[in-house]
Amino acid sequence: MAITGIEIAAARLFAPIIKELYSGAKGIAEEGFNKWKSEKFPQKLIKKISVADKVKTIWCSDKDISLKDFYYPSKLVINRSSTVIKSINDIGKQNIVVEGIVGQGKSIFLRYLCLQELSGAGSGRIPLFLELRSFSPGKNLKYYLFQALEKLDLKMSDDIFDYLAESGKIVLLLDGFDELNSDLVPDVISEMEFLSEKYESMQIIVTSRPENAIQKSRHFITTKIATLDVTDYSGFLKSLKISPTRRAEILTAIKGSPSNVSALINTPLMLTLLVMVYESEKEIPSELPEFFEKLFHVVFTKHDRLKSGFNREHYSGLSEKKLQILFETFCFMVIQEDFGRNLTSDQFSNAFSLASEYISECLCECESFKKDITKVSCLMLEEGFDTTSFLHKSILEYYAASFIKRASDDVASLYYDSTRKNSARWNQVNLFLQKIDSYRHAKYYLIPCIEEVLKIFDAHIKIKKTYFDNVLKIYPDIAIGYRQLTIDGVENENDYTPQMYGPFVPIDLPIGYLESEIQNAVVNALTESHPEKFRKSEIKERHSLFTLDKGAGERYLLLLKNKENPYDSKSFNRSIEIFINSKKLILNSAQEIVSNEERKKNIFQRAKLK
């Protein structure tokens, strides 16, 4: 493949960095840089990193396209205002979590930052872009970092990694923390925190959906991607190469659509889906679930719309409706088996077998079904020799939710009951069900979850007038870790500030999605009620209050169960009460949904008796 003019220009910019790193390497580390001696190596390095430029999108799913051909500038919420980010320079030097909801373009944004490092607009560092969804059990973060660096023609060793990390010449871009195998989360967080402590010159940027464990780390600052608003629509549609005439037509349709549709069109994914559906249906659905319902039909017919009288035959021989039912069941089985977004051939076959066993009326061959989903609809893509991936994680989650929506009351009740006890992988599915199966979601999931949580916090408050004992009952070993305050990379040896809250051992109670919310509420309460700073002299004077955490450098743990724990009970109670009151409001709304539905049933029963 030929070297492009852009890559040659980037190589010229990188040549001094490569020379500086090679020249600064000594002893054992120097041997690992042997391949970097060549004058042509900068071009080779740029070409290796530039693979991040090629992606598949739902708009153009049949081939890889260059990010620069469709990228619409992402904005981050900084100081409460939306700021266009052109490079890492606009973010700062701190470690950050780029947080965004489904379809907000987190991965595309991180790839863009990676490519900007290859231009004059970058921060002058070598970017290492890793997709966390590809991590396998048994292999740690360091393994994948070494693997990425070996692809850059380095002969890796601990010495070389230490040298690179301490040089300040590399930046880690870790994509999709929410797609990381759940078994790997604690170890990967521990490694990321270790790297951030040991190599202060190496910046780490990681993307994640909301409410994940990485956002609780005090080593990272969470920054949200700004949502799209009406002022973005025209520019985004232009980035999709939609003609001015058609853009005007779509914008007019959006303006004339039901008022609540604008609240739905707040991410690049949703606006893209809207355009796809509008192109087919010539109307804009008013609710989120309608997008996905119409989408299935659109993707199965989009290739044939321009061919008059042509109706493509499905490989499976199934009708579109039966294919959708089979696909919904397949998606549910994929999540139930915890296969994730990327399926091996065996995993695909297993999920298909379970789906076929559940709905025997939709019989077909596995390979025929796969061809319909990958070659006709493109809702999934075949990647490499043995991997089939969902085009977007939200597709997997919505159609799994749709499976539950179609299920009988008995099956739905079993599902909601089980996800209250093991909800992590089902969180987004349940958010979709809150819209499309609101009655049963409220009755079997929301109400029991919230009532259980309120019962937990009611246990002691009536007796001791504080929620602190409730928290200790839930998390008996919880502590606050105080570490030396660091300002601009310089440690203040006298001031120690909170750097860690935990551990948060999973609660063995049927409280569903509220477990992570309880953790956030506890962290907020501890922040409000405990000193934001201790002097080193105070720590020494009150040695019985603190325990030195030997495994994490000079970090002192303040155990909350210590009777001398200096906390403000009023501030703690006030913070927990805010959380409890917010849940009571949700409970009231859920009870109203159930009450209205039960009332309809009663009216129907009375009519039958007459």
C-alpha positions in Angstrom: 0.0 0.0 0.0 1.4 3.4 -1.0 2.4 6.0 1.5 0.1 9.1 1.3 1.2 12.7 1.3 -0.5 13.2 4.7 1.5 10.3 6.1 4.8 11.7 4.8 4.0 15.0 6.4 3.2 13.3 9.7 6.4 11.3 9.5 8.4 14.5 9.2 6.7 15.8 12.4 7.4 12.5 14.2 11.0 12.1 13.1 12.4 14.4 15.9 10.4 12.4 18.5 11.7 9.1 17.2 15.2 10.4 17.1 15.0 11.8 20.6 13.6 8.5 22.0 16.2 6.4 20.2 19.1 8.7 21.3 17.9 8.8 24.9 17.7 5.0 25.2 20.7 3.5 27.1 21.9 0.0 27.8 19.3 -2.7 27.6 16.6 -0.3 26.4 18.8 0.8 23.5 18.7 -2.7 22.0 14.9 -2.6 21.7 15.1 0.4 19.4 17.3 -1.1 16.7 14.6 -1.0 14.1 14.0 2.7 14.8 17.4 3.6 13.3 16.2 3.6 9.7 15.5 7.0 8.0 12.3 5.5 6.6 11.1 4.3 10.0 9.0 7.4 10.8 6.9 6.8 7.7 6.5 3.1 8.7 5.5 4.1 12.3 2.9 6.6 11.0 1.4 4.0 8.7 1.1 1.5 11.5 -0.7 4.0 13.8 -2.9 5.2 10.9 -4.9 2.0 10.9 -7.1 3.8 13.5 -8.4 5.9 10.6 -10.4 3.1 8.9 -13.8 2.2 10.4 -17.1 0.7 9.6 -20.2 2.8 10.4 -23.9 2.1 10.4 -24.3 4.6 7.6 -21.7 2.8 5.4 -21.5 -0.7 6.9 -20.3 -2.6 3.8 -16.8 -1.2 3.7 -14.1 0.5 5.8 -14.1 4.3 5.3 -11.7 7.0 6.4 -12.7 8.8 9.6 -11.8 12.1 8.1 -14.4 11.6 5.4 -17.3 11.7 7.8 -16.0 13.0 11.2 -18.2 15.7 12.8 -16.3 17.5 15.7 -17.1 16.2 19.1 -17.6 18.5 22.1 -16.7 17.9 25.7 -18.5 19.6 28.6 -15.8 21.7 30.2 -16.7 24.2 32.9 -20.4 23.6 32.1 -20.1 24.7 28.5 -19.7 22.6 25.3 -16.2 23.0 23.8 -15.1 21.6 20.5 -12.0 19.4 21.0 -9.5 19.5 18.2 -6.7 17.6 19.9 -5.5 16.3 23.3 -4.0 19.8 23.8 -7.6 21.0 24.4 -8.2 18.5 27.2 -5.1 19.1 29.3 -2.5 16.7 30.8 -4.6 14.9 33.4 -5.9 11.4 33.1 -9.5 11.5 32.0 -12.6 9.3 31.4 -14.5 10.5 28.4 -18.0 9.6 29.3 -20.9 9.2 26.8 -24.2 7.4 26.5 -25.0 4.9 23.7 -24.2 6.1 20.2 -22.5 9.3 21.3 -19.4 8.7 19.3 -16.9 7.8 22.0 -14.9 5.4 19.9 -14.8 7.7 16.9 -13.7 10.6 19.1 -10.9 8.6 20.6 -9.7 7.5 17.1 -9.8 11.2 16.1 -7.6 12.1 19.0 -5.2 9.3 18.0 -5.0 10.6 14.4 -4.6 14.2 15.5 -1.5 13.1 17.3 -0.1 12.4 13.9 -0.6 16.0 12.8 0.7 19.4 13.8 -2.4 19.9 15.9 -1.4 17.0 18.3 0.5 17.1 21.5 3.6 15.7 20.0 3.4 12.2 21.5 3.1 8.6 20.1 -0.5 7.4 20.7 -1.3 3.8 21.7 -4.9 3.1 20.8 -6.4 -0.1 22.4 -9.9 -1.5 22.3 -10.7 -2.9 25.7 -13.4 -5.2 24.3 -10.7 -7.3 22.7 -9.0 -8.1 26.1 -9.2 -11.8 27.1 -9.2 -13.4 30.5 -5.7 -14.5 31.6 -4.0 -11.5 29.9 -3.5 -8.2 31.7 -3.3 -4.6 30.5 0.5 -4.7 30.3 0.4 -7.6 28.0 -1.7 -5.7 25.5 0.5 -2.5 25.9 3.6 -4.6 25.1 1.7 -6.2 22.1 0.8 -2.7 20.8 4.4 -1.5 21.2 5.8 -4.6 19.5 3.7 -3.8 16.5 5.6 -0.5 16.4 8.8 -2.6 15.9 10.0 -2.4 19.5 11.7 -5.3 21.1 9.8 -5.0 24.3 11.0 -5.4 27.9 10.2 -3.9 31.3 13.2 -1.5 30.8 11.9 -0.2 27.5 8.4 0.3 28.8 9.7 2.1 31.8 11.8 4.3 29.6 8.9 5.1 27.2 6.4 5.7 30.0 8.7 8.0 31.9 9.7 9.9 28.8 6.3 11.6 28.4 6.3 10.8 24.7 3.4 8.3 24.7 -0.2 8.7 25.5 -2.6 5.7 26.1 -6.0 5.8 24.4 -8.1 3.0 25.9 -11.5 2.6 24.2 -14.7 1.1 25.6 -14.2 0.4 29.3 -17.9 -0.5 29.5 -17.2 -3.3 27.0 -14.4 -4.8 29.1 -15.0 -8.4 30.3 -16.5 -8.0 33.7 -14.0 -10.5 35.3 -11.2 -8.2 34.2 -12.5 -4.9 35.5 -10.9 -4.9 39.0 -7.4 -5.9 37.7 -7.5 -3.5 34.8 -8.5 -0.6 37.1 -5.7 -1.6 39.5 -3.2 -1.6 36.6 -4.4 1.8 35.3 -4.1 3.3 38.7 -0.6 1.8 39.2 0.5 3.2 35.8 -0.9 6.6 36.7 1.0 6.7 40.0 4.3 5.3 38.7 4.4 7.2 35.4 3.1 10.7 36.0 4.3 11.9 32.5 2.2 9.3 30.7 -1.4 10.4 30.1 -4.2 7.9 30.0 -7.5 8.7 28.3 -10.3 6.1 28.5 -13.8 6.1 27.1 -16.8 4.6 29.0 -20.6 4.7 29.3 -21.9 6.2 32.5 -21.9 4.4 35.9 -18.8 2.2 35.4 -16.1 1.5 38.0 -13.5 3.6 36.3 -15.4 6.8 37.0 -15.0 6.1 40.7 -11.2 6.1 40.5 -9.7 9.3 42.0 -6.9 9.0 39.5 -9.2 10.1 36.7 -11.3 13.1 36.0 -14.6 12.3 34.2 -15.5 14.6 31.3 -18.8 14.1 29.4 -19.3 14.3 25.7 -21.8 17.0 24.9 -25.1 15.9 23.3 -26.1 17.1 19.9 -28.6 19.9 19.7 -30.6 21.4 16.8 -27.6 23.7 15.9 -25.6 20.5 15.1 -28.0 18.8 12.8 -27.1 20.5 9.6 -23.4 20.2 10.1 -23.7 16.5 11.0 -25.9 15.7 8.0 -23.3 17.5 5.8 -20.6 15.2 7.2 -22.7 12.3 6.0 -22.4 13.7 2.5 -26.2 14.4 2.2 -27.0 16.9 -0.5 -28.2 20.4 0.5 -31.7 19.8 -0.9 -32.1 16.6 1.1 -30.6 18.2 4.2 -33.2 20.9 4.1 -36.0 18.3 3.6 -34.8 16.3 6.6 -34.4 19.4 8.8 -37.9 20.5 7.9 -39.3 17.1 8.8 -37.5 17.2 12.2 -38.9 20.6 12.9 -42.4 19.5 12.0 -42.2 16.2 14.0 -43.8 15.7 17.4 -42.2 17.9 20.0 -40.6 15.1 22.0 -38.6 13.8 19.1 -35.9 16.4 19.6 -35.1 15.0 23.0 -34.3 11.7 21.3 -32.1 13.0 18.5 -29.2 13.9 20.8 -26.4 11.6 19.6 -24.7 10.9 16.2 -26.2 7.4 16.2 -29.7 8.5 16.7 -29.5 11.2 14.1 -28.0 8.7 11.6 -30.7 6.2 12.3 -33.3 8.9 11.9 -32.0 9.7 8.5 -32.0 6.0 7.5 -35.5 5.6 8.6 -36.7 8.9 7.1 -35.0 8.0 3.7 -37.1 4.8 3.8 -40.4 5.8 5.5 -40.6 9.5 4.7 -41.6 10.2 8.3 -39.9 10.5 11.7 -41.0 8.3 14.5 -41.7 10.1 17.8 -40.3 7.6 20.2 -36.9 5.8 20.5 -38.2 2.2 20.3 -39.9 3.1 17.0 -36.5 3.9 15.5 -35.3 0.4 16.2 -38.6 -1.2 15.1 -38.5 0.6 11.8 -34.7 0.1 11.5 -34.9 -3.6 11.1 -37.2 -3.3 8.1 -35.1 -0.5 6.7 -31.8 -2.4 6.8 -33.3 -5.4 5.1 -34.6 -3.4 2.2 -32.2 -0.5 1.9 -30.1 -2.2 -0.9 -33.2 -2.9 -3.0 -35.0 0.4 -2.9 -33.4 1.7 -6.0 -34.2 -1.5 -8.0 -37.7 -1.3 -9.2 -39.7 -4.6 -8.7 -36.7 -6.3 -7.1 -37.3 -8.2 -3.9 -34.2 -9.8 -2.4 -34.6 -13.4 -1.2 -33.4 -14.1 2.3 -30.6 -16.7 2.6 -32.5 -18.2 5.6 -35.8 -18.6 3.6 -37.5 -16.9 6.6 -39.9 -13.9 6.2 -38.7 -10.6 7.5 -41.0 -10.9 10.6 -39.7 -14.3 11.5 -36.1 -13.2 11.0 -36.7 -10.3 13.4 -38.2 -12.7 16.0 -35.2 -15.0 15.6 -32.7 -12.1 15.7 -34.3 -10.8 18.9 -34.1 -14.2 20.6 -30.5 -14.6 19.4 -29.6 -11.2 20.9 -31.1 -12.2 24.2 -29.2 -15.5 24.3 -25.9 -13.6 23.4 -26.3 -11.4 26.5 -27.5 -14.2 28.7 -24.4 -16.3 27.8 -22.3 -13.1 28.4 -20.6 -13.4 25.0 -20.3 -9.7 24.5 -20.4 -7.7 21.3 -17.8 -9.8 19.5 -18.7 -13.5 18.9 -16.4 -16.4 17.9 -17.9 -18.9 15.5 -18.6 -21.3 18.4 -20.3 -18.5 20.4 -22.4 -17.5 17.4 -23.5 -21.1 16.9 -24.3 -21.6 20.6 -26.4 -18.5 20.7 -28.2 -19.5 17.5 -28.9 -23.0 18.8 -30.4 -21.6 22.0 -32.5 -19.2 20.0 -33.7 -21.9 17.6 -34.6 -24.2 20.5 -36.7 -21.4 22.1 -38.6 -20.5 19.0 -39.0 -23.7 16.9 -41.3 -22.0 14.3 -38.3 -20.0 12.9 -36.2 -22.9 11.7 -33.2 -22.3 9.4 -29.5 -23.1 9.1 -27.1 -21.1 11.3 -24.9 -20.1 8.3 -28.0 -18.9 6.4 -29.1 -16.8 9.4 -25.6 -15.4 9.7 -25.6 -14.3 6.0 -28.9 -12.6 6.4 -27.7 -10.6 9.4 -24.2 -9.8 8.1 -24.6 -9.5 4.3 -28.2 -8.3 3.9 -29.0 -6.3 7.0 -25.4 -5.5 8.1 -26.6 -5.4 11.7 -23.5 -7.6 12.4 -20.2 -7.7 10.6 -17.7 -10.5 10.0 -14.3 -9.4 11.2 -11.3 -11.5 10.5 -11.3 -15.3 10.4 -13.4 -16.2 13.4 -15.3 -13.1 14.7 -18.7 -11.7 14.0 -19.5 -8.4 15.7 -22.6 -6.4 16.3 -22.4 -3.1 14.4 -23.1 -1.3 17.6 -23.7 -2.5 21.1 -27.1 -0.7 21.4 -28.4 -2.9 18.5 -27.6 -6.1 20.6 -29.3 -4.5 23.7 -32.4 -3.1 22.1 -33.4 -6.3 20.3 -32.7 -8.4 23.4 -35.1 -6.0 25.2 -37.6 -6.5 22.4 -37.4 -10.3 23.0 -38.6 -9.7 26.6 -41.3 -7.3 25.4 -42.8 -10.1 23.3 -42.4 -12.7 26.0 -45.3 -14.0 28.2 -45.9 -12.6 31.7 -44.4 -15.7 33.2 -41.1 -15.4 31.2 -40.9 -11.6 31.8 -41.5 -12.0 35.5 -38.6 -14.6 35.7 -36.4 -12.3 33.7 -37.0 -9.2 35.8 -36.6 -11.2 39.0 -33.2 -12.6 37.9 -31.8 -9.3 36.7 -32.6 -7.7 40.0 -30.1 -10.2 41.5 -27.6 -9.9 38.6 -28.2 -6.7 36.7 -24.8 -5.4 35.5 -25.0 -6.9 32.0 -28.7 -6.1 31.6 -28.6 -2.4 32.6 -29.0 -1.0 29.1 -31.6 -3.7 28.2 -33.7 -2.7 31.2 -33.4 1.0 30.2 -35.0 0.1 26.8 -37.6 -2.0 28.6 -38.5 0.9 30.7 -39.8 2.5 27.5 -41.2 -0.5 25.6 -42.4 -2.7 28.5 -43.1 0.0 31.1 -45.9 -1.8 33.0 -44.0 -5.0 33.7 -40.7 -3.2 34.1 -42.3 -1.1 36.8 -44.1 -4.0 38.5 -41.5 -6.7 38.5 -38.2 -4.6 38.5 -38.4 -1.0 39.5 -40.8 -1.2 42.5 -39.1 -4.3 44.1 -35.6 -2.8 43.6 -36.4 0.5 45.2 -38.5 -1.0 48.0 -35.6 -3.2 48.9 -33.2 -0.3 49.0 -35.5 1.8 51.1 -35.8 -1.1 53.5 -32.0 -1.2 53.8 -31.7 2.4 54.8 -34.7 2.3 57.1 -33.2 -0.4 59.3 -31.2 1.9 61.6 -32.3 5.4 60.9 -35.3 5.1 63.2 -33.1 4.0 66.1 -29.8 5.9 65.8 -30.9 8.8 63.7 -28.0 8.3 61.2 -27.6 6.4 58.0 -23.9 5.8 58.7 -24.6 2.4 60.4 -26.6 1.3 57.3 -23.6 2.0 55.1 -21.2 0.1 57.5 -23.7 -2.8 57.4 -23.6 -2.9 53.6 -19.8 -2.2 53.3 -18.2 -3.2 56.6 -14.6 -2.7 55.4 -15.1 0.6 53.5 -12.3 3.2 53.9 -11.1 6.5 52.5 -7.6 6.4 51.1 -5.6 9.6 51.7 -2.6 10.3 49.5 -0.2 13.3 49.1 -1.8 16.2 47.2 -0.3 16.6 43.7 -0.5 19.9 41.9 0.9 20.1 38.3 2.8 16.8 38.9 4.4 18.1 42.1 3.6 16.4 45.4 2.9 18.5 48.5 4.5 16.4 51.2 2.4 18.0 54.0 -1.1 17.8 52.6 -3.0 14.5 52.1 -6.3 14.4 50.2 -8.9 11.6 49.4 -7.7 9.5 46.4 -9.8 6.3 46.9 -13.2 5.2 48.4 -13.9 1.5 48.9 -13.8 -1.4 48.6 -17.4 -1.8 47.4 -18.0 -5.5 47.8 -21.0 -6.6 45.6 -24.2 -6.6 47.6 -26.0 -10.0 47.7 -29.5 -8.4 47.5 -32.0 -8.1 44.6 -31.6 -4.4 44.1 -30.6 -4.3 40.4 -29.2 -1.2 38.9 -29.4 0.6 42.2 -26.2 -1.1 43.5 -24.0 1.3 41.5 -26.2 4.2 42.5 -25.8 3.3 46.2 -22.0 3.3 45.7 -22.2 6.8 44.1 -24.4 8.1 46.9 -22.0 6.7 49.5 -19.0 8.4 47.8 -20.9 11.7 47.7 -21.9 11.4 51.3 -18.3 10.6 52.4 -17.0 13.6 50.3 -19.5 15.9 52.0 -18.9 14.6 55.6 -15.2 14.0 55.9 -12.2 16.3 55.9 -11.0 17.2 52.4 -7.4 17.4 53.6 -5.2 16.1 56.4 -1.8 17.5 57.3 0.9 14.8 57.6 1.5 15.9 61.2 -2.2 15.2 61.9 -1.9 11.7 60.5 1.1 11.0 62.7 -0.6 12.4 65.8 -3.8 10.3 65.2 -1.9 7.1 64.1 -4.7 5.0 65.6 -7.1 6.4 63.1 -5.1 5.6 60.0 -3.6 2.4 58.5 -0.8 2.5 56.0 -1.8 0.8 52.7 1.6 -0.8 51.9 0.4 -2.1 48.5 -0.3 1.4 47.1 2.7 3.6 48.0 2.3 6.1 50.8 -1.5 6.0 51.1 -3.2 6.1 54.4 -6.6 4.4 54.9 -9.2 5.9 57.2 -11.3 2.9 58.2 -14.9 4.1 58.6 -15.7 1.5 61.2 -13.0 3.1 63.5 -14.8 4.6 66.5 -12.7 7.7 66.2 -13.9 8.3 62.6 -14.2 12.1 62.3 -17.3 12.6 60.2 -20.1 15.1 60.1 -23.3 13.1 60.6 -25.6 15.9 59.5 -23.8 16.3 56.2 -23.7 12.5 55.7 -27.4 12.2 56.4 -28.3 15.1 54.2 -26.4 13.6 51.2 -28.0 10.1 51.6 -31.4 11.6 52.0 -31.1 13.3 48.7 -30.4 9.9 47.1 -33.4 8.3 49.0 -35.8 11.1 48.1 -34.9 10.8 44.4 -35.7 7.1 44.5 -39.0 7.7 46.2 -40.0 10.0 43.3 -39.2 7.2 40.9 -41.1 4.7 43.0 -44.2 6.9 43.0 -44.0 7.2 39.2 -43.6 3.4 38.9 -46.5 2.7 41.2 -48.7 5.1 39.2 -47.8 3.2 35.9 -48.8 -0.1 37.6 -52.0 1.4 39.1 -53.2 2.8 35.8 -52.6 -0.5 34.0 -54.4 -2.5 36.8 -57.3 -0.1 36.6 -57.6 -0.8 32.9 -57.7 -4.5 33.7 -60.5 -4.0 36.2 -62.6 -2.0 33.7 -62.1 -4.9 31.2 -63.2 -7.5 33.8 -66.3 -5.5 34.7 -67.2 -5.3 31.0 -66.9 -9.1 30.7 -69.3 -9.7 33.7 -72.1 -7.8 32.1 
